[in-house]
Amino acid sequence: MTDAWQRIETWLRAHAPASCASLESGASQEEISSAEGALGVRIPADLKALWVLRDGVRIVRGEAFLMDNARLIGIAQVVELHGYWGKNYDFRDDPDEPSDLWDHHWIPVCTLEEHNWANGLFLDAGTGELWSWDEHANRQVEYESLTSYLEGMADALEAPGLFGGARPGLEYGALVWRVPDYSDPEHP
């Protein structure tokens, strides 16, 4: 995970200064332990490693630079969003009973677009899989892990022509992901 994140930051420093400027510093071990207590779930190692490097992003132009124009949320927002979902979407009497709407093992990692809690990606602390959620309670596995998501992003930044769908681009010094809309692939 650390290698993939370093590749991403190297690319941001060289090409997307607005996105690079949005990065918060890393969290302390005490902050991570406190979050683990507040969430009531063991945080997977790859998410802990990411938080040591970066505790989310500041709300500025360019902060939604992850694939799918997602915004890395910091520990405080993770705890807040996790609590909100637990309060509003956990309708079980028994916490060990499975739920389709909310499970306390789900840790939000990023939201899609800048200021949107209705869509995003969460890490299943039980399986390590990275899932998407949306405002209609649709959930599906998107990536094998947080690490595989970040490795895919780093690969797409370094060799965008090898990937279909949304590709990295720049808008006002910020990294954005869009489907190419040019008619001549030789002259984008």
C-alpha positions as CSV (number, residue, x, y, z in Angstrom):
1,M,0.0,0.0,0.0
2,T,2.8,2.4,0.9
3,D,4.5,2.0,-2.4
4,A,1.3,2.6,-4.4
5,W,0.6,5.7,-2.3
6,Q,4.1,7.1,-2.8
7,R,3.7,6.6,-6.6
8,I,0.5,8.5,-6.5
9,E,2.0,11.4,-4.5
10,T,5.0,11.5,-6.8
11,W,2.7,11.9,-9.7
12,L,0.6,14.6,-7.9
13,R,3.7,16.6,-7.0
14,A,4.9,16.5,-10.7
15,H,1.6,17.1,-12.4
16,A,-1.3,18.2,-10.1
17,P,-0.2,20.8,-7.6
18,A,-3.8,21.7,-6.6
19,S,-4.5,18.1,-5.6
20,C,-1.1,17.7,-3.9
21,A,-1.8,20.8,-1.9
22,S,-5.1,19.3,-0.6
23,L,-3.2,16.5,1.3
24,E,-3.4,16.5,5.1
25,S,-0.4,15.3,7.1
26,G,-0.5,11.8,8.6
27,A,-2.2,10.7,11.7
28,S,-0.5,9.7,14.9
29,Q,-0.7,6.1,16.3
30,E,-2.8,7.6,19.2
31,E,-5.3,9.1,16.7
32,I,-5.6,5.8,14.9
33,S,-6.0,3.9,18.2
34,S,-8.7,6.3,19.3
35,A,-10.5,5.9,15.9
36,E,-10.4,2.2,16.3
37,G,-12.0,2.5,19.7
38,A,-14.7,4.9,18.4
39,L,-15.5,2.6,15.5
40,G,-15.5,-0.5,17.6
41,V,-13.8,-2.5,14.9
42,R,-10.2,-3.5,14.2
43,I,-8.9,-1.3,11.4
44,P,-7.2,-3.2,8.6
45,A,-3.5,-2.8,8.2
46,D,-3.6,-1.1,4.8
47,L,-6.0,1.6,6.0
48,K,-3.8,2.2,9.1
49,A,-0.8,2.5,6.9
50,L,-2.6,5.0,4.7
51,W,-3.7,7.1,7.7
52,V,-0.1,7.2,8.9
53,L,0.9,8.8,5.6
54,R,-2.2,11.0,5.1
55,D,-5.2,11.7,7.3
56,G,-7.5,12.7,4.4
57,V,-7.6,15.9,2.5
58,R,-8.5,19.5,3.1
59,I,-11.6,20.8,1.4
60,V,-10.1,22.8,-1.4
61,R,-10.2,22.7,-5.2
62,G,-8.7,19.5,-6.4
63,E,-9.3,17.3,-3.3
64,A,-11.5,14.7,-5.1
65,F,-8.5,13.3,-7.0
66,L,-8.8,9.5,-6.3
67,M,-10.2,7.3,-9.1
68,D,-13.9,7.9,-9.8
69,N,-13.2,11.5,-8.5
70,A,-13.3,10.3,-4.9
71,R,-12.2,12.3,-1.9
72,L,-10.1,10.6,0.8
73,I,-11.8,11.4,4.1
74,G,-9.9,11.9,7.3
75,I,-10.3,9.9,10.5
76,A,-12.7,12.5,12.1
77,Q,-15.0,12.3,9.1
78,V,-14.7,8.5,9.0
79,V,-15.8,8.2,12.7
80,E,-18.6,10.8,12.1
81,L,-20.0,9.0,9.0
82,H,-19.6,5.6,10.5
83,G,-21.6,6.8,13.5
84,Y,-24.3,8.4,11.3
85,W,-24.8,5.2,9.4
86,G,-24.9,3.1,12.5
87,K,-27.5,5.4,14.1
88,N,-29.7,5.7,11.0
89,Y,-29.3,2.4,9.1
90,D,-28.8,-0.3,11.6
91,F,-32.2,-1.7,12.4
92,R,-31.1,-5.0,14.0
93,D,-31.8,-6.0,17.5
94,D,-28.8,-8.3,17.5
95,P,-25.5,-6.7,16.4
96,D,-24.2,-10.1,15.3
97,E,-27.1,-10.6,12.9
98,P,-26.2,-9.6,9.3
99,S,-27.8,-6.5,7.8
100,D,-28.2,-5.4,4.2
101,L,-28.2,-1.7,5.1
102,W,-25.4,-1.3,7.6
103,D,-22.8,-3.4,9.2
104,H,-20.5,-2.0,11.9
105,H,-17.5,-3.6,10.1
106,W,-17.8,-1.2,7.2
107,I,-15.4,1.7,7.4
108,P,-15.9,4.6,5.0
109,V,-12.7,5.5,3.2
110,C,-13.7,8.1,0.6
111,T,-16.7,9.9,-0.7
112,L,-17.5,10.4,-4.4
113,E,-17.2,14.0,-5.4
114,E,-16.3,16.8,-3.0
115,H,-19.2,17.2,-0.5
116,N,-21.3,14.1,-0.8
117,W,-22.0,11.5,1.8
118,A,-24.5,9.7,-0.4
119,N,-21.9,7.8,-2.5
120,G,-18.5,6.5,-1.8
121,L,-16.2,3.6,-1.0
122,F,-16.0,1.7,2.3
123,L,-13.6,-0.9,3.5
124,D,-15.1,-4.1,4.9
125,A,-12.9,-4.7,8.0
126,G,-14.0,-8.4,8.0
127,T,-12.9,-9.3,4.5
128,G,-10.6,-6.4,3.5
129,E,-12.6,-5.8,0.3
130,L,-13.3,-2.2,-0.9
131,W,-17.0,-1.7,-1.6
132,S,-19.1,1.1,-3.2
133,W,-22.3,2.5,-1.7
134,D,-24.9,4.8,-3.0
135,E,-27.9,6.7,-1.8
136,H,-30.2,3.8,-2.8
137,A,-28.4,1.4,-0.5
138,N,-26.8,-0.4,-3.4
139,R,-23.5,-1.9,-2.4
140,Q,-21.0,-4.0,-4.3
141,V,-17.4,-5.1,-4.1
142,E,-15.3,-2.9,-6.4
143,Y,-11.8,-3.9,-5.4
144,E,-10.1,-6.8,-3.7
145,S,-8.6,-4.4,-1.2
146,L,-7.7,-0.8,-0.5
147,T,-4.2,-1.7,-1.7
148,S,-5.4,-3.0,-5.0
149,Y,-7.4,0.2,-5.5
150,L,-4.4,2.4,-4.9
151,E,-2.1,0.2,-7.1
152,G,-4.6,0.4,-9.9
153,M,-4.7,4.2,-9.6
154,A,-0.9,4.4,-9.5
155,D,-0.7,2.2,-12.6
156,A,-3.4,4.3,-14.4
157,L,-1.5,7.5,-13.6
158,E,1.8,6.1,-15.0
159,A,0.3,4.5,-18.1
160,P,-3.2,6.0,-18.8
161,G,-3.3,4.6,-22.3
162,L,-3.5,1.1,-21.1
163,F,-6.8,1.5,-19.3
164,G,-10.3,1.9,-20.7
165,G,-13.1,4.0,-19.1
166,A,-12.2,7.0,-17.1
167,R,-8.6,8.3,-17.4
168,P,-6.6,10.8,-15.4
169,G,-6.5,14.4,-16.6
170,L,-5.8,17.8,-15.3
171,E,-8.2,20.7,-14.6
172,Y,-6.9,23.9,-13.1
173,G,-3.9,22.0,-11.6
174,A,-6.1,19.3,-10.1
175,L,-6.2,15.6,-11.0
176,V,-9.6,14.6,-12.4
177,W,-10.9,11.3,-13.9
178,R,-13.0,11.5,-17.1
179,V,-13.9,9.3,-20.0
180,P,-12.0,10.7,-23.0
181,D,-14.4,12.5,-25.4
182,Y,-12.1,13.2,-28.3
183,S,-12.8,11.7,-31.7
184,D,-9.2,11.2,-32.8
185,P,-7.3,9.0,-30.3
186,E,-4.0,10.1,-32.0
187,H,-4.7,13.7,-31.1
188,P,-6.4,14.1,-27.8
